[in-house]
Amino acid sequence: MKKIILCIITMTSLLGSAFAESVKIAPAATTKQADNGIEVGDSEAHRIQKQNENLYFFIGGNMKGVLPLYWYDYDNYLENNTFAYGFGLETGVKFRKDKYIYHPGLRLVYEKIYNSGTFEHSYSYYNTDTTNMDITHTIYGAMFDNYFRIAYNQPSIIGGYNVNDFFVLSLGYGKINVEYDAAKSQYSFEDKGNTWILDLGYLSQFDNGLGITFDTKYYFPDIKTVDVIFSFELGLRYSF
């Protein structure tokens, strides 16, 4: 009889332990599922919040290929390389919610362009002096941007994120400084002035804040040595 009672007590204890373990496991699984649901909800809520914001601040940079056209006179002739290169930095703000078609914006830009060539100075018809010359352009100014949305919350071609695409038309004004440096020569000099800037571009903005920019800029300076500068740019931008 004692053996039977002992067996019953032992089985009861084992069943009780098993039941307790099952109770412990179930709440843990439920909590994990709830946490996952909260994470997904927070991500969606964050995306909706960003789309409803009226201000988007951004920073960015670009690499550029450049076609500068220089001015020459009778006594001085600068034969520059056809293509130059450079980089640009920018920061600014875009206004209005994503759902709107038109978005105004403001942007500050800083540009560096590098080129080289041969400078020829004529003392007389038969007497000329030729030297190699490095050319550095520094441009900075402010732009008024006009964004026209052409795609809204569309799947990106690289997957993972949706994008908003914009055509961008901008007009700006700034300063330009061109340095002509001929090593060990009296012909090193600089030319300073102002420049108008026209920008035709394309922005593909991912919903994680990262954006890709394609731009064509046209610079129209009022200095003596440069007529016009054409720039083709590929860049990255981050909005926050």
C-alpha atoms as one frame of an Amber mdcrd trajectory, in Angstrom:
protein
   0.000   0.000   0.000   2.824   2.355   0.869   4.418   1.664  -2.523   1.188
   2.526  -4.308   0.821   5.796  -2.362   4.471   6.633  -3.090   3.954   6.026
  -6.826   0.860   8.264  -6.878   2.735  11.065  -5.112   5.674  10.738  -7.517
   3.431  10.824 -10.634   1.528  13.805  -9.242   4.788  15.690  -8.723   5.984
  14.937 -12.269   2.684  16.069 -13.812   2.762  19.231 -11.747   6.282  20.029
 -12.934   5.365  19.422 -16.560   2.318  21.662 -16.260   4.389  24.416 -14.663
   6.934  24.250 -17.501   4.170  24.502 -20.096   2.793  27.588 -18.357   6.248
  29.191 -18.373   6.851  28.528 -22.085   3.522  29.827 -23.349   3.826  33.380
 -21.996   7.395  33.677 -23.373   6.241  32.824 -26.907   3.307  35.223 -26.625
   5.595  38.030 -25.431   7.998  37.479 -28.339   5.175  37.594 -30.878   3.875
  40.785 -29.286   7.351  42.353 -29.419   7.638  41.537 -33.130   4.278  43.124
 -33.746   5.342  46.258 -31.889   8.566  46.496 -33.928   6.678  46.234 -37.230
   4.134  48.771 -36.036   6.843  51.209 -34.939   8.590  50.967 -38.337   5.365
  51.664 -40.227   4.490  54.505 -37.863   7.953  56.018 -38.416   7.505  55.872
 -42.206   4.092  57.539 -41.996   5.476  60.194 -39.665   8.295  61.029 -42.111
   5.848  61.312 -45.024   3.764  63.801 -43.030   6.643  66.122 -42.171   6.789
  69.569 -43.783  10.588  70.003 -43.564  13.334  67.715 -44.852  16.875  68.800
 -44.029  19.659  67.158 -46.028  23.396  66.961 -46.577  25.135  65.549 -49.636
  28.094  65.405 -51.942  28.881  64.696 -55.585  31.616  63.960 -58.085  31.605
  65.923 -61.323  32.931  65.944 -64.850  33.297  69.476 -66.164  33.565  71.263
 -69.497  34.903  74.815 -68.942  35.130  77.409 -71.712  37.770  80.096 -71.231
  38.240  83.555 -72.725  41.366  84.534 -74.653  42.849  87.810 -75.866  45.433
  88.717 -78.494  48.502  88.749 -76.214  47.556  85.782 -73.964  46.313  82.368
 -75.016  45.333  79.586 -72.602  44.956  76.177 -74.213  43.158  74.257 -71.442
  42.269  70.587 -71.293  38.810  69.980 -72.731  37.551  68.067 -69.694  38.063
  68.908 -66.026  36.934  67.181 -62.839  35.899  68.111 -59.331  33.606  67.578
 -56.361  30.804  69.378 -54.572  29.267  69.565 -51.088  25.771  70.770 -50.273
  23.264  71.195 -47.486  19.726  72.509 -47.453  16.047  71.980 -46.813  13.055
  70.790 -48.857   9.565  71.981 -47.860   6.090  70.365 -47.883   4.830  66.811
 -47.371   5.709  63.982 -49.740   2.133  63.704 -51.015   2.327  67.060 -52.814
   3.527  67.400 -56.404   5.524  70.627 -55.977   8.138  71.235 -53.283  10.233
  74.421 -52.899  13.638  74.258 -51.285  16.820  76.116 -50.378  20.379  74.852
 -50.785  23.937  75.983 -50.044  26.626  74.628 -52.390  30.428  74.485 -52.360
  32.263  73.366 -55.527  35.886  72.632 -56.443  36.917  72.143 -60.089  40.423
  71.247 -61.282  41.884  71.694 -64.751  45.239  72.300 -66.421  46.588  73.666
 -69.682  49.271  75.630 -71.460  49.547  79.396 -71.131  51.149  81.291 -74.027
  52.158  84.925 -73.780  53.218  86.841 -76.898  55.794  89.605 -76.548  55.786
  90.189 -80.296  54.824  88.365 -83.479  58.027  86.292 -83.320  58.590  86.121
 -79.546  56.333  84.002 -77.290  56.676  82.408 -73.864  54.858  79.141 -73.125
  54.395  77.505 -69.693  52.267  74.753 -68.132  49.523  75.933 -65.815  47.216
  74.393 -63.184  43.712  75.860 -62.869  41.542  75.646 -59.748  37.961  76.910
 -59.580  36.271  77.519 -56.217  32.538  78.215 -56.335  30.090  78.704 -53.473
  26.580  80.082 -53.387  22.896  79.651 -52.584  20.257  77.903 -54.711  16.472
  78.151 -54.850  15.218  74.630 -55.663  11.956  73.587 -57.310  11.117  69.880
 -56.894   8.433  68.328 -59.109   7.428  64.847 -57.946   7.135  62.302 -60.759
   6.912  59.059 -58.719   5.419  58.517 -55.261   6.178  55.610 -52.909   7.173
  53.267 -55.725   9.275  50.085 -55.278  12.924  50.778 -56.033  14.753  48.832
 -58.728  17.291  47.591 -56.139  14.569  46.315 -53.799  14.104  46.726 -50.064
  12.850  50.317 -50.053  10.282  52.499 -51.761  11.299  55.729 -53.506   9.960
  59.159 -54.341  11.429  60.578 -57.567  11.697  64.292 -58.355  12.695  66.450
 -61.314  14.632  69.432 -59.930  14.964  72.902 -61.462  17.164  75.338 -59.522
  18.530  78.851 -59.879  21.367  80.186 -57.768  23.880  82.957 -57.329  27.317
  82.880 -55.773  31.015  83.659 -55.832  33.693  82.208 -58.113  37.460  82.352
 -57.704  39.727  80.931 -60.433  43.424  80.482 -59.670  45.913  80.106 -62.521
  49.150  78.676 -61.163  52.211  78.389 -63.383  55.038  77.051 -61.242  58.087
  79.339 -61.101  56.460  81.792 -63.479  55.339  85.390 -63.353  52.033  84.396
 -64.960  50.399  82.981 -61.823  47.281  85.019 -61.081  43.638  84.718 -59.988
  40.320  86.000 -61.250  37.426  86.656 -58.815  33.803  87.538 -59.384  30.200
  86.428 -59.216  28.317  83.728 -61.076  24.762  82.687 -61.849  24.067  78.951
 -61.477  21.378  77.010 -63.339  20.750  73.405 -62.248  18.663  70.736 -64.002
  18.598  67.561 -61.941  16.920  64.360 -60.820  16.513  63.100 -57.240  15.574
  59.535 -56.311  14.764  59.583 -52.571  14.541  56.282 -50.653  12.233  56.048
 -47.650  15.224  55.310 -45.380  16.572  58.835 -45.989  19.235  58.037 -48.581
  18.958  59.654 -52.013  20.768  59.526 -55.366  21.187  62.731 -57.397  21.926
  63.340 -61.081  22.585  66.979 -62.010  23.657  69.185 -64.881  24.859  72.604
 -63.730  25.565  75.662 -65.867  27.723  78.466 -64.444  27.658  81.947 -66.008
  30.410  84.020 -64.326  31.078  87.727 -64.788  34.882  87.361 -64.599  37.279
  88.094 -67.468  38.861  84.678 -68.040  35.886  82.259 -68.055  32.868  82.411
 -70.355  30.760  79.476 -69.109  31.188  76.176 -67.255  29.138  72.999 -67.836
  29.098  70.360 -65.076  27.706  66.786 -65.050  27.298  65.380 -61.530  26.506
  62.128 -59.720  25.956  62.346 -55.982  24.508  60.986 -52.754  22.211  62.785
 -50.323  20.874  61.961 -46.864  17.631  63.533 -45.599  16.697  63.672 -41.911
